[in-house]
Amino acid sequence: MTMSTHVAARPVQRVKSVPIHRALPRLAREPAHALAEFAREADGEIVRLGLGPFRPYLVSHPDHVQQVLRGDWTNYRREGMFWRPLQRLLGTGLLGEDESWEASRKVLQPLFTARYIAALGEVAAKTIAARIEELDEYAQVGRSIDAADEMKTIFNRVTVQMLFGDRITHEEVGRLATAFDTAFASINFRLLMPFMPYSIRIPGDRAFMKAVKTVDEAVLPVIRKERVNPGDGFEIVSELCRARRHDGAEAGEKQIRDDLVSIYVAAAESSATTLTWLWPLLDAHPEVAARLHDEIGRVVGAGPAVPAHVPKLRYTRMILQELLRLYPPGWVAPRMATKPVELDGVRVKAGTQVLLSPYATHRLEEFWDRPLEFDPERFAPENQERRHRYAYFPFGAGPHQCMGRHLFYLLASLMVATVLSRFRPSLRTPGPFTQAPAASLRPQQKIELDLVRVERVRGDAR
């Protein structure tokens, strides 16, 4: 059955506008929080943001989200001003449209089957366990860790291992992590001022392009070598090179590069950023932390966690789902209307940018009771049916939904369970913690954790 491009009739209101003198300063300070506030103030109705010559619509109501991402998705494309800065780093491929997206999706889809993810999970579990073991020294001497840095270290090691195996040196792994970190921190001005010509240098441009160059210097030599003689390993670079071995040299190399970088950002940068927010939430909710520790103690014991443990970590998954509600990695998802269209009575001209924000939609009081509170019970099985299908979309929705969502739950569960099977982290730095003005949803303040060693018996992975 095909879905109508019009949502169910709702009272149509005049589009609310936020003038530039209100929109720009708030977006510059905390962009995701600003979008959520604009959506809340409008009660989920469509909002027009005044950003000088650029006036995008903010779409937050689940009915409208459904129309953009599913009902009329071919008209709302990942193109336009907002995508240009990201495409300089990520290329097209998975983030493109039409042939480039379809080709990448076709090649990558087999890599996200249950069987393949299970194989990756075994490698990931060993990599995570090795890093967590290194943290024993921190606990012994009372040295704190930076939660953001530690999450990046863990997910960077895991992701690089899955993508490249041992084809990249430890030194290059560190350079890659730093380069991606720099790219996402320096792109903010371009995202806030997408109308600014690239002939004009603005703050962050030089650092961003240097970071992109660093990424290419690490990734492209591996691709070129692997394309000449693709191995039979299950690392993703080998799989992609085998799948695209009949493509032209230049075209194939670029597609593989873009796909690898997109996967890296989704698996490493996004996962690490999201998990960074977990620790202050657990510290502020000791009853949730106690129940989580109990589950991990029963299932994993002394650890480390392995993929066989993950299906039994049901409360852990509920916590991760609630974490993604409050801190979705892709806090804004721009789309461009390619032809004139009506969105719940609002006429959207061709070429107009539409901003979807899971961060904003996940905080609408109409769909979420106590939306700003951290409550994993929202995702208990008995509560799942009460929710509008498009009130929760941390991995996007529709044909462009992220293929790696199952991989996220596997890696995040392994990481959380392995850490908590060995340590009791406690927050050294007081909150509140706010969003940094960056493309990713990273905290502005440093989140420092003290680690206390926990003695347990080994759990049952059967």
Secondary structure, DSSP 8 states (H G I E B T S, - for coil): ----SS---------EEE-HHHHHHHHHH-HHHHHHHHHHHTTT--EEE-BTTB--EEE-SHHHHHIIIIITTTTEES-STTHHHHHHHH-SGGGS-HHHHHHHHHHHGGGGSHHHHHHHHHHHHHHHHHHHHHTHHHHHHT--EEHHHHHHHHHHHHHHHHHHTTSS-HHHHHHHHHHHHHHHHH-HHHHH-TTS-TTS--TTHHHHHHHHHHHHHHHHHHHHHHHHS--S--SHHHHHHHHTTTS-HHHHHHHHHHHHHHHHIIIIIHHHHHHHTHHHHHHH-HHHHHHHHHHHHHHTBT----GGGGGG-HHHHHHHHHHHHHS-SS--EEEEESS-EEETTEEE-TT-EEEE-HHHHTT-TTTSSSTTS--GGGGSGGGGGGS-TTS--TT--GGG--TTHHHHHHHHHHHHHHHHHHEEEEE-S-----B-SSSS--BSS--EEEEEE----B----
